[in-house]
Amino acid sequence: MSWETPVADDPYKILGIAKDASTDQIRKAYRTLAKKLHPDLNPGDPTAAERFREIQAAHAILSDPDKRARFDRGEIDMAGTERPQHRYYRDYAGAEDAGRYHTTAGFEDFSDIFSDLFARRAGGTAEGAGLRMRGQDVSYTLEIDFTDAVKGGTRRITLADGHSIDLHLPQGVDDGEVLRLKGKGMPGLGGGPPGDALVRITVRPHPLFRRDGLDILLDLPITVDEAVLGGKVETPTVWGRVVLTIPENASSGQVLRIRGKGIRRAGDKKAGDQLVSLKIVLPDTPDPDLKRFMEDWRGRHAHDPRARMRATS
């Protein structure tokens, strides 16, 4: 895992509402966008899926009065990540040795520095000052395999304080999705609660499969005779091999759908599909029989697949 800085967005702009929008206006804007962008209504549209996740995150902030107030005060970003609250933190974070709190010792140093600063500002001990602050969130990046992202599972990870925990990967977790571990961030100060650990998922590309929303895409090579005559072809999916029927007279680029073999997210009523794009592949070496057959066929047939293209150009 590696460290990163979370990117903050504006939930008001995402929902298209004013800063002083009422609770009813927030709810109405969210429902309108949710109905328009829901993945079930936009199958295979990654842009709609991403926007749907954004409006969910925006609604989660603005529908909670406490979170909304903290966001408006600049204390948290749209992901709920704690922002630096005091000049003390900015001065320390900008110092040459600011990276110290990336280690177990850094957690202790960071808390000590805050305690000393608060104590000096209050003219006494940090406890006596009555200052209480929630701990900072800590962000990580975790790279996982494509199949692990689709099927879910558990990964053992080590946090910055040296402790190892089991991270649950939900089925269908997407590239760029952030998983929140409550209370696993920086320790709080003056009795304040700890922050959270935010784990951003990056998914390694698969040699065969690609993802498009809830669908999985696959390019399937077929022979010339399979394209002309049709047939049954064993086809890989993330969930195991299946037998796919190739129709007669199939074209390269034709897409066949294998239902239910795509992404299955917890809570979703419907799983995605696997979309198989056919690719006609000739033998590596020229086949004299095939060449003679095609020369004879071409002489007796006037098939022009580009006629429509010329008519519209």
C-alpha positions as a Python dict, from the first residue, in 0.01 Angstrom:
ca = {
    (1, 'M'): (0, 0, 0),
    (2, 'S'): (105, 359, -57),
    (3, 'W'): (6, 696, 88),
    (4, 'E'): (-204, 946, -105),
    (5, 'T'): (-398, 1270, -57),
    (6, 'P'): (-776, 1232, -96),
    (7, 'V'): (-940, 1453, -359),
    (8, 'A'): (-1222, 1674, -224),
    (9, 'D'): (-1533, 1751, -431),
    (10, 'D'): (-1826, 1985, -381),
    (11, 'P'): (-2148, 1794, -298),
    (12, 'Y'): (-2360, 2104, -368),
    (13, 'K'): (-2230, 2126, -726),
    (14, 'I'): (-2270, 1751, -776),
    (15, 'L'): (-2638, 1768, -677),
    (16, 'G'): (-2685, 2102, -855),
    (17, 'I'): (-2819, 2287, -550),
    (18, 'A'): (-2739, 2608, -363),
    (19, 'K'): (-2533, 2620, -44),
    (20, 'D'): (-2845, 2713, 157),
    (21, 'A'): (-3062, 2437, 9),
    (22, 'S'): (-3323, 2292, 243),
    (23, 'T'): (-3344, 1927, 345),
    (24, 'D'): (-3636, 1876, 106),
    (25, 'Q'): (-3443, 2038, -180),
    (26, 'I'): (-3146, 1810, -114),
    (27, 'R'): (-3370, 1503, -107),
    (28, 'K'): (-3551, 1604, -426),
    (29, 'A'): (-3228, 1675, -616),
    (30, 'Y'): (-3081, 1342, -509),
    (31, 'R'): (-3390, 1142, -606),
    (32, 'T'): (-3409, 1311, -945),
    (33, 'L'): (-3046, 1235, -1028),
    (34, 'A'): (-3060, 884, -879),
    (35, 'K'): (-3355, 791, -1099),
    (36, 'K'): (-3174, 928, -1403),
    (37, 'L'): (-2830, 776, -1336),
    (38, 'H'): (-2906, 446, -1162),
    (39, 'P'): (-2689, 164, -1311),
    (40, 'D'): (-2995, -53, -1375),
    (41, 'L'): (-3127, 216, -1610),
    (42, 'N'): (-2789, 274, -1775),
    (43, 'P'): (-2639, -71, -1832),
    (44, 'G'): (-2288, -58, -1972),
    (45, 'D'): (-2251, 318, -1916),
    (46, 'P'): (-1942, 375, -1696),
    (47, 'T'): (-1998, 752, -1689),
    (48, 'A'): (-2346, 710, -1543),
    (49, 'A'): (-2215, 458, -1289),
    (50, 'E'): (-1944, 701, -1177),
    (51, 'R'): (-2192, 990, -1151),
    (52, 'F'): (-2428, 769, -952),
    (53, 'R'): (-2151, 699, -699),
    (54, 'E'): (-2078, 1072, -681),
    (55, 'I'): (-2437, 1169, -604),
    (56, 'Q'): (-2456, 896, -341),
    (57, 'A'): (-2146, 1037, -171),
    (58, 'A'): (-2279, 1392, -197),
    (59, 'H'): (-2615, 1292, -50),
    (60, 'A'): (-2443, 1106, 235),
    (61, 'I'): (-2273, 1431, 339),
    (62, 'L'): (-2560, 1676, 290),
    (63, 'S'): (-2837, 1457, 433),
    (64, 'D'): (-2652, 1432, 765),
    (65, 'P'): (-2682, 1768, 948),
    (66, 'D'): (-2361, 1714, 1145),
    (67, 'K'): (-2155, 1613, 840),
    (68, 'R'): (-2303, 1897, 635),
    (69, 'A'): (-2212, 2150, 903),
    (70, 'R'): (-1859, 2015, 928),
    (71, 'F'): (-1821, 2025, 549),
    (72, 'D'): (-1949, 2385, 539),
    (73, 'R'): (-1695, 2479, 806),
    (74, 'G'): (-1418, 2319, 600),
    (75, 'E'): (-1347, 2047, 858),
    (76, 'I'): (-1408, 1750, 623),
    (77, 'D'): (-1417, 1690, 250),
    (78, 'M'): (-1692, 1509, 57),
    (79, 'A'): (-1545, 1168, 142),
    (80, 'G'): (-1569, 1256, 511),
    (81, 'T'): (-1192, 1294, 533),
    (82, 'E'): (-1075, 1523, 810),
    (83, 'R'): (-907, 1842, 687),
    (84, 'P'): (-634, 2022, 885),
    (85, 'Q'): (-815, 2242, 1137),
    (86, 'H'): (-540, 2452, 1285),
    (87, 'R'): (-237, 2642, 1173),
    (88, 'Y'): (-27, 2417, 1398),
    (89, 'Y'): (-93, 2121, 1169),
    (90, 'R'): (-24, 2314, 851),
    (91, 'D'): (307, 2438, 990),
    (92, 'Y'): (406, 2088, 1094),
    (93, 'A'): (286, 1918, 777),
    (94, 'G'): (486, 2162, 569),
    (95, 'A'): (806, 2109, 764),
    (96, 'E'): (1099, 1909, 628),
    (97, 'D'): (1034, 1618, 864),
    (98, 'A'): (658, 1616, 812),
    (99, 'G'): (678, 1258, 686),
    (100, 'R'): (754, 1126, 1033),
    (101, 'Y'): (393, 1045, 1110),
    (102, 'H'): (387, 782, 831),
    (103, 'T'): (539, 535, 1074),
    (104, 'T'): (449, 400, 1416),
    (105, 'A'): (691, 646, 1576),
    (106, 'G'): (533, 919, 1368),
    (107, 'F'): (193, 860, 1528),
    (108, 'E'): (347, 913, 1870),
    (109, 'D'): (549, 1217, 1760),
    (110, 'F'): (244, 1370, 1595),
    (111, 'S'): (32, 1336, 1910),
    (112, 'D'): (314, 1469, 2128),
    (113, 'I'): (360, 1774, 1909),
    (114, 'F'): (-10, 1854, 1922),
    (115, 'S'): (-20, 1804, 2298),
    (116, 'D'): (279, 2034, 2349),
    (117, 'L'): (140, 2301, 2121),
    (118, 'F'): (-201, 2298, 2286),
    (119, 'A'): (-46, 2297, 2629),
    (120, 'R'): (172, 2599, 2547),
    (121, 'R'): (-121, 2786, 2391),
    (122, 'A'): (-341, 2713, 2695),
    (123, 'G'): (-65, 2783, 2947),
    (124, 'G'): (-85, 2440, 3100),
    (125, 'T'): (-137, 2074, 3007),
    (126, 'A'): (-332, 1956, 2707),
    (127, 'E'): (-580, 1784, 2937),
    (128, 'G'): (-628, 2100, 3136),
    (129, 'A'): (-693, 2304, 2824),
    (130, 'G'): (-1010, 2106, 2758),
    (131, 'L'): (-925, 2075, 2389),
    (132, 'R'): (-1069, 1769, 2218),
    (133, 'M'): (-1004, 1678, 1856),
    (134, 'R'): (-1089, 1384, 1637),
    (135, 'G'): (-785, 1211, 1490),
    (136, 'Q'): (-691, 1265, 1127),
    (137, 'D'): (-800, 1015, 861),
    (138, 'V'): (-515, 829, 691),
    (139, 'S'): (-534, 732, 322),
    (140, 'Y'): (-383, 427, 156),
    (141, 'T'): (-386, 271, -190),
    (142, 'L'): (-428, -106, -226),
    (143, 'E'): (-372, -279, -560),
    (144, 'I'): (-569, -601, -618),
    (145, 'D'): (-625, -849, -903),
    (146, 'F'): (-922, -815, -1137),
    (147, 'T'): (-1073, -1145, -1020),
    (148, 'D'): (-1042, -1041, -653),
    (149, 'A'): (-1227, -720, -735),
    (150, 'V'): (-1507, -914, -904),
    (151, 'K'): (-1544, -1194, -649),
    (152, 'G'): (-1446, -1008, -331),
    (153, 'G'): (-1257, -1162, -45),
    (154, 'T'): (-1023, -1070, 240),
    (155, 'R'): (-677, -913, 228),
    (156, 'R'): (-436, -888, 522),
    (157, 'I'): (-300, -533, 537),
    (158, 'T'): (-62, -351, 770),
    (159, 'L'): (-157, -2, 886),
    (160, 'A'): (80, 285, 951),
    (161, 'D'): (84, 212, 1326),
    (162, 'G'): (222, -136, 1255),
    (163, 'H'): (-97, -328, 1331),
    (164, 'S'): (-223, -583, 1076),
    (165, 'I'): (-594, -630, 1010),
    (166, 'D'): (-815, -822, 766),
    (167, 'L'): (-971, -591, 506),
    (168, 'H'): (-1300, -715, 363),
    (169, 'L'): (-1321, -661, -14),
    (170, 'P'): (-1689, -645, -112),
    (171, 'Q'): (-1792, -837, -419),
    (172, 'G'): (-1774, -614, -725),
    (173, 'V'): (-1550, -345, -571),
    (174, 'D'): (-1454, -100, -845),
    (175, 'D'): (-1127, 64, -943),
    (176, 'G'): (-1094, 391, -748),
    (177, 'E'): (-1350, 292, -485),
    (178, 'V'): (-1260, 391, -127),
    (179, 'L'): (-1317, 155, 165),
    (180, 'R'): (-1344, 313, 511),
    (181, 'L'): (-1208, 144, 824),
    (182, 'K'): (-1366, 317, 1123),
    (183, 'G'): (-1128, 418, 1400),
    (184, 'K'): (-812, 297, 1222),
    (185, 'G'): (-663, 640, 1146),
    (186, 'M'): (-466, 884, 1358),
    (187, 'P'): (-534, 884, 1735),
    (188, 'G'): (-754, 1159, 1872),
    (189, 'L'): (-628, 1434, 2101),
    (190, 'G'): (-758, 1533, 2442),
    (191, 'G'): (-985, 1228, 2453),
    (192, 'G'): (-1113, 1279, 2099),
    (193, 'P'): (-1205, 976, 1885),
    (194, 'P'): (-954, 831, 1635),
    (195, 'G'): (-978, 903, 1266),
    (196, 'D'): (-1049, 645, 998),
    (197, 'A'): (-832, 460, 748),
    (198, 'L'): (-940, 523, 388),
    (199, 'V'): (-827, 251, 148),
    (200, 'R'): (-850, 344, -219),
    (201, 'I'): (-867, 34, -443),
    (202, 'T'): (-677, 10, -770),
    (203, 'V'): (-748, -291, -990),
    (204, 'R'): (-475, -449, -1202),
    (205, 'P'): (-571, -506, -1568),
    (206, 'H'): (-661, -864, -1663),
    (207, 'P'): (-511, -1022, -1977),
    (208, 'L'): (-855, -1130, -2100),
    (209, 'F'): (-1130, -938, -1923),
    (210, 'R'): (-1226, -571, -1901),
    (211, 'R'): (-1496, -405, -1695),
    (212, 'D'): (-1771, -172, -1813),
    (213, 'G'): (-2001, -82, -1525),
    (214, 'L'): (-2154, -411, -1413),
    (215, 'D'): (-2062, -588, -1738),
    (216, 'I'): (-1742, -778, -1817),
    (217, 'L'): (-1604, -756, -2171),
    (218, 'L'): (-1415, -1029, -2357),
    (219, 'D'): (-1273, -1051, -2710),
    (220, 'L'): (-1323, -1409, -2834),
    (221, 'P'): (-1120, -1537, -3134),
    (222, 'I'): (-1312, -1765, -3371),
    (223, 'T'): (-1215, -1944, -3693),
    (224, 'V'): (-1350, -1869, -4039),
    (225, 'D'): (-1556, -2189, -4043),
    (226, 'E'): (-1704, -2111, -3700),
    (227, 'A'): (-1805, -1768, -3830),
    (228, 'V'): (-1967, -1912, -4146),
    (229, 'L'): (-2119, -2233, -4011),
    (230, 'G'): (-2171, -2143, -3647),
    (231, 'G'): (-2095, -2379, -3364),
    (232, 'K'): (-2042, -2417, -2991),
    (233, 'V'): (-1725, -2269, -2837),
    (234, 'E'): (-1593, -2307, -2483),
    (235, 'T'): (-1562, -1954, -2345),
    (236, 'P'): (-1392, -1831, -2026),
    (237, 'T'): (-1572, -1615, -1770),
    (238, 'V'): (-1457, -1495, -1429),
    (239, 'W'): (-1704, -1745, -1280),
    (240, 'G'): (-1584, -2045, -1483),
    (241, 'R'): (-1599, -2172, -1839),
    (242, 'V'): (-1928, -2189, -2031),
    (243, 'V'): (-2028, -2314, -2377),
    (244, 'L'): (-2124, -2026, -2608),
    (245, 'T'): (-2327, -2079, -2925),
    (246, 'I'): (-2186, -1894, -3226),
    (247, 'P'): (-2465, -1819, -3476),
    (248, 'E'): (-2424, -1892, -3847),
    (249, 'N'): (-2289, -1609, -4058),
    (250, 'A'): (-2131, -1433, -3761),
    (251, 'S'): (-1925, -1120, -3824),
    (252, 'S'): (-1611, -995, -3659),
    (253, 'G'): (-1712, -739, -3396),
    (254, 'Q'): (-2052, -900, -3335),
    (255, 'V'): (-2131, -900, -2963),
    (256, 'L'): (-2294, -1193, -2785),
    (257, 'R'): (-2430, -1168, -2431),
    (258, 'I'): (-2380, -1426, -2155),
    (259, 'R'): (-2634, -1327, -1891),
    (260, 'G'): (-2545, -1318, -1524),
    (261, 'K'): (-2171, -1367, -1576),
    (262, 'G'): (-2072, -1007, -1504),
    (263, 'I'): (-2034, -811, -1179),
    (264, 'R'): (-2245, -917, -881),
    (265, 'R'): (-2255, -642, -618),
    (266, 'A'): (-2405, -700, -275),
    (267, 'G'): (-2747, -541, -255),
    (268, 'D'): (-2800, -523, -631),
    (269, 'K'): (-3101, -717, -753),
    (270, 'K'): (-2945, -795, -1089),
    (271, 'A'): (-2597, -909, -1184),
    (272, 'G'): (-2416, -775, -1488),
    (273, 'D'): (-2351, -978, -1802),
    (274, 'Q'): (-2044, -1083, -1996),
    (275, 'L'): (-2033, -925, -2341),
    (276, 'V'): (-1836, -1133, -2590),
    (277, 'S'): (-1703, -958, -2900),
    (278, 'L'): (-1625, -1203, -3181),
    (279, 'K'): (-1293, -1171, -3366),
    (280, 'I'): (-1243, -1381, -3680),
    (281, 'V'): (-883, -1504, -3685),
    (282, 'L'): (-717, -1662, -3990),
    (283, 'P'): (-448, -1934, -3963),
    (284, 'D'): (-95, -1811, -3889),
    (285, 'T'): (26, -1954, -4221),
    (286, 'P'): (-161, -1919, -4554),
    (287, 'D'): (-385, -2215, -4636),
    (288, 'P'): (-381, -2298, -5012),
    (289, 'D'): (-719, -2475, -4999),
    (290, 'L'): (-882, -2181, -4823),
    (291, 'K'): (-725, -1939, -5071),
    (292, 'R'): (-853, -2135, -5374),
    (293, 'F'): (-1199, -2161, -5220),
    (294, 'M'): (-1215, -1787, -5154),
    (295, 'E'): (-1090, -1700, -5503),
    (296, 'D'): (-1367, -1914, -5651),
    (297, 'W'): (-1624, -1772, -5407),
    (298, 'R'): (-1524, -1412, -5483),
    (299, 'G'): (-1558, -1473, -5855),
    (300, 'R'): (-1917, -1592, -5816),
    (301, 'H'): (-2043, -1351, -5550),
    (302, 'A'): (-2068, -973, -5559),
    (303, 'H'): (-2073, -905, -5185),
    (304, 'D'): (-1961, -552, -5091),
    (305, 'P'): (-1961, -484, -4712),
    (306, 'R'): (-1855, -120, -4771),
    (307, 'A'): (-2138, -21, -5006),
    (308, 'R'): (-2337, 155, -4730),
    (309, 'M'): (-2025, 342, -4617),
    (310, 'R'): (-1966, 483, -4964),
    (311, 'A'): (-2330, 583, -4995),
    (312, 'T'): (-2314, 802, -4684),
    (313, 'S'): (-1969, 957, -4741),
}
